[in-house]
Each structure stands twice: as structure tokens, then as C-alpha cells.
Amino acid sequence: MGENNVTGGSLENVVQAGSIGELTINSAARPQLPRPLRDPARWPLAASWDALAAGAHRARPGADGTTLPPYVARDIDARLRERIARPGLTVVVGDSTAGKTRAAFEAVREVHPGRRVVAPPPSAALTLVPEAIETASAPCLLWLDDLERYLGPEGLEPDVLDDLVRLGVPVVATMRLKQYATFSGGRDRTVGTEVLRLAEVVDLDRLWSADELARAEACDDIRVADALAHHERYGVAEYMAAGPALWSEWDRARKTTGHPRGAALVAAAVDLSRTGLPGPYTSDLLTELHGAYLTKAGGELLRPEPLDEAFAWAGDLRHGVTSLLLPADGGLWLPFDYLVDHAEDQVPEEVWQAALRVADDRDRHAIGYSAWEKAPHIAEAAFRSLAESGSAEAMTALGLVLALDERVEEAERSLRSALEHGYVSAPYALGVFLHLQDRPAEAEPHLRQVVAEGTTAAITPLADLLATAGRHSEAESLLRVAVASDLPEAPLRLAVLLTDMGRHDEAEPMLRALHTEAEPLVVVPLATVLSASGRQEEAEHLLWQALPEGSPSVALKLATLLIDTDRREEAEHVLRPLLAKDDLSAAVMLGGLAFVDGRFDESAALFRRAIADPRVPAFLGRALAKAGHSEEAEPLLRTATENGDSSAARSLAELLIHTGRSAEAEELMRAHATPEADALTPNE
């Protein structure tokens, strides 16, 4: 067989024939890096890199015309430099204009002056970056400003990060606080959350510390001095980037005449960004959406300016720093991110829908995460579209969204589909889901699998499952591994487990080390330990101190201690405020107190409020029987008796006797023979 050549590559197992005429071979398109990133010689050296190119905010121009003031050292600098000296992902997290990018930029230049900086655009396929870095003749560093733009399909996935670590590449990223909360909170191990769990997070506060302010005072730049004069309300970097000034101007424009259409265009861009849809945005899209904002502000009564004038006003440079809308190539627009971070109004439905309409697959992932808590129906639509296209990550996310909506069967189908597709996070998500559905036998193998694979986040739900099943020793062993792995919640979980096991001498020092005033997660088990060891007054004092914080668990524990010492009126006083919050446990306890005091109608009313609690139908039946409502009480007591509740059987027997059915009562007592039943006579 002769040699087979294919222009631009090679093929295996090609059937050779004679002359067959023109032959076209199609293969799946492979994503490519943008042209500038294909040539390592064009990647800038960190030593000569520009801060504005890195993404730092401009500041008011200085007397010498410079766009950036001298760098004032931040408290995080030493830790940040130590961390980025090693391969792996470091993320600087903070509010917009807190100085994240500048701090990270200065650290990179100092620690890695000889590395070439790879700074791909958000649309780039990061799966190709490790391969590109391998071709470079110099050591490299990956820079990801606004990390949320790189999380999603073909973005920074765990496998990509593993490849970069193998190549010895530091990955330095920044992320605004709200975006970090979106991707790290409330989600069970999707790609974005998994990447953030692999990161070293360095938090940068918007407001400067006393040491930072002292260093700023030593700087002779007039911009720094001006910012220092306003530091009690604003962060120094925040003020220098003109964030508060632009917010005030936009806020005024939304409420008064002058530039109402321009303000509405800015509002449309701000809310589009809040949906998770990355910009820049077209003028047509902003024009389409701005009308609703204009109408809400007053419409034609405000005499809105012409559209061209509105865009010009919104894009006008303020304070020599930035504009409300930042112009981008191709006539596109971005909102000033400070406005995005400080906006709190609800995003209108039409903006969510427009974002979904224009989004591509990666954008839909971002929209889904942003909408998770704010607009769950939008999150469902975004993830469902991607899941139907075969995205296993989206199947997992969709399952979790459906689970939150209590659509259990649909959620399980979606999570199992993700598992069948081999998605790395599916076993964890499915295991946690099954655990929360009280299906421990099914949940355990999935959770054990991911623990064995090194996912420490799965240790706590697995330990909870084992503890609930009474397998305390296994749970303890797992939690001790988690403590050794510095899993944040592990010490408290272990201390609580030891408390539940009655090992109070071991639990107490751990709880005291974790204790902060009014922290209910620590206060309640610590009070349990104290009361169990006979230190009732100390336990009560601890709970009374924490009570003003409004934690239901603290109030319930305190009420329990008060009831145990026969101080029922005080217990009621503690529990009553929880009724306004529809707390089921408080209603059950108050119903019990009313029952003991002979207030049976009140007891029944309280138990009705907590009827969703599986214990309550039997309680309600007994209260109704005592209150003389036999017809309503009887079916409740019969059901509870059939479920093995001996107290319900006794109450049912009493009811039968009092309604003239002594023979049936005696038969019931023989069937449910208990000391209480044997003692029951028709005279009671």
C-alpha cells in the first residue's frame, strides 16, 4: 500500500483506491487561540508590562499627566507575592475599584519580571493555552483579570489548571466580590466552583487599614492625598478611580431632568452585566432595553434627549478617568463596573430574557449562575438549553436548580444524566442530593467515590450521613482527616459530633476555641456540653447573650433548658417571637407547653401551624381529643397508632372509652400492650 498524504495533517486507516476523483474530508473544527496568542514572542515580559493593559482602573490624571498614581503597598502584598511564586491559581477578590488588579500587577512584576504574560481574551479557548505555553522558549504566567469571564465551556477547567501546574505556570486572577459569591456560594461542585476550590484566595478590602493609610500619608502624590481626605467613607483606590463620583452623577441623572435617556442606557448596560452576560453590548440592544427604564423614571415628562446625544453623554470621559459607558471596538459599549457592583434594584424580566436571547453557550452558563438565586426560572432555562445540547455540566447545574425548586424527580433524572455522561462533579452533586432526600444507602457510594478521589468538600456530607446512621467512629475518622486538610467547617463538625457522642470533655475545648459571641453554630453545642456537665447557669448565660442576634437555634435551645427546669413562662416568652417567622419547632414546643397547662384548644391551634412536621399529627390528635373534638381527633390518632406511636394508642383508647366504645378500647390496649395501656380503666 502506498503512502497517503493529507495536506495540513495526517489520517490513519485510510482506504487507498485508484483514481476516485475529487475527495473532500471534513473534520470537526478545533478551537484556536486568537492570533496574538499563537506567537509567544509577542507576549509581554512582566517587567515591561503596562498596568492599564493588565486591566487596572485609571485614576485622575496627576500633575505630570500620568494616568496612575504611585503604588501604595497593601497589607496583602507579602502573602500575595509568596503565593504567586508557586504554580497554581491565585485569585485576588474584592469590590470594584478596591485595587485588586493593581496589587496583583505589582506583585507579578516584582516576583516574575522575566516571565512572559499570557493574557487571553475572554472568548479564547483556554483548553489550548497549556499547549501554547509549551511552545514558548521562556517561562510564562497566565493572567486572568475578571476570572468569572473565563469560567465555563472551554474555559479554565480543573484539567486545564492541572496542565498548567504540571508546566510550572503561576495563574494570577482577579475577581469582584459579587461574582466570587455567585460562583462559590450555593452551587454544588460545578466547574466554576471546583476551580475556585482549587484556588488560593487573597481578599482585598475596599476600605484601607490603619497601616495602609499610614503608608499612603507618606506618599506625596496629590491624588493620594485627596483620596485620603475621603477615606472614612470610601476606599482610597475607590475614590481615585472616581467610582463614587460617577455613581452620584448617574444616580442624579436617573432622578432629574437633563440626561434621562442617557441614564436609562447606562441602566440597561448595568443590568445586562448583572445577568452575567459579558459585554460589550451593541447600541441596538441597549436602545431596545432602555425604554422601560426611561418610562419608569417619568418618560416623556422628563423631555428625554435624542438618542445620539444620550450615547455621547454616557460615553463622555469624566474626571480624566472613565465614563459611565465605556466605548469598545465596533461601536460596542461596557458599563463602568463600579456601577454594576453597587446596583441593587431587581433586574427586569425583559433584560433577563434579552440576555438569554443573545447569549452563546459560554454566556448561558454565566447567566445561569448569576440567575441561580435571583431568577431561578432564568437559570433553569439557561441550563436546560445547554443540557439538551449535551453539556454534562449544565445537566448537573439544572439538577441542582430543580432540586431547590423541590422538583425532585426531574432533578434526579438530570443529575443521573450528568453521571452517565461522565461529568467529574456529578457523583458529588448526586450524592449530596440523595443524602438530602434521606436516601443514605444510595448516597454513600457516590460520596465515598469523590472522597477517595481527593475531594475534601465531600467529607462533611459523608460524615453527616454516617453520623445520622449511628456510625460515629467512621464519621469521626473522616472529620479528623478533614481537620488535617484545613477544611473550614471541619473543626466545628467534629466538635458537634463529639458532643452528640457524649464525649463532652473532648468537645468543650474545641468549641471554646471556635466560639465567638452570638455565633449560634458554636453556642448551641457548647451550651449542650455545659448543661450536660451540670453547669446549667453557665449554659443559660451563654444562650441569653446570643439570643438578641435572633438565631432560632439559640432560642430553641434556651427554651429547652428553661422547660427542663420547669420555667415554662420564660420558655414561652423566648419562643413566641419565632412564631412570627413561622418556625415549626417553636410552634411544636409552644403547642406542647399549652397542652401541659391544659390549654387544649390553643395547643391544637399551635399544632395546626406546624402540621408539616411529621410528629405533629399525633400531637394534634391528642390535643383535639382533650379539647372534646373527638371526630376530628380519631383519624389522626388511628394513623399514629398504626405507625407504632404508643402515646397515640393510649389517647385513642381514652377517646374510645369516653365515647362509649370500651370493648374496642380494651381490644386496642391488648394489641398495644404497654404499662400505660394496662393501667387505663374506664373511670379515667
Secondary structure, DSSP 8 states (H G I E B T S, - for coil): -----BTTB--SS----S----------------HHHH-GGGS-BGGG--HHHHT-------TT--SS------TTHHHHHHHHTSSEEEEEEE-TTSSHHHHHHHHHHHH-TTSEEE---TTS-GGGHHHHHHT-SS-EEEEESSGGGG-STTSS-HHHHHHHHHTT-EEEEEEEHHHHHHHHSS--S-HHHHHHHTSEEEE--SS--HHHHHHHHT---HHHHHHHTTTTTS-HHHHHTTHHHHHHHHHHHHHSSSSHHHHHHHHHHHHHHHTT--S-B-HHHHHHHHHHHHHHHTGGGG----HHHHHHHHTS-BTTTB-SEEEETTTEEEE-HHHHHH--S---HHHHHHHHHH--HHHHHHHHHHHHHH-HHHHHHHHHHHHHTT-HHHHHHHHHHHHHTT-HHHHHHHHHHHHHTT-TTHHHHHHHHHHHTT-HHHHHHHHHHHHHTT-GGGHHHHHHHHHHTT-HHHHHHHHHHHHHTT-TTHHHHHHHHHHHTT-HHHHHHHHHHH--TT-HHHHHHHHHHHHHTT-HHHHHHHHHHHGGG--HHHHHHHHHHHHHTT-HHHHHHHHHHHHTTT-HHHHHHHHHHHHHTT-HHHHHHHHHHTTTSTTHHHHHHHHHHHTT-HHHHHHHHHHHHHTT-HHHHHHHHHHHHHTT-HHHHHHHHHHT--HHHHH--TT-
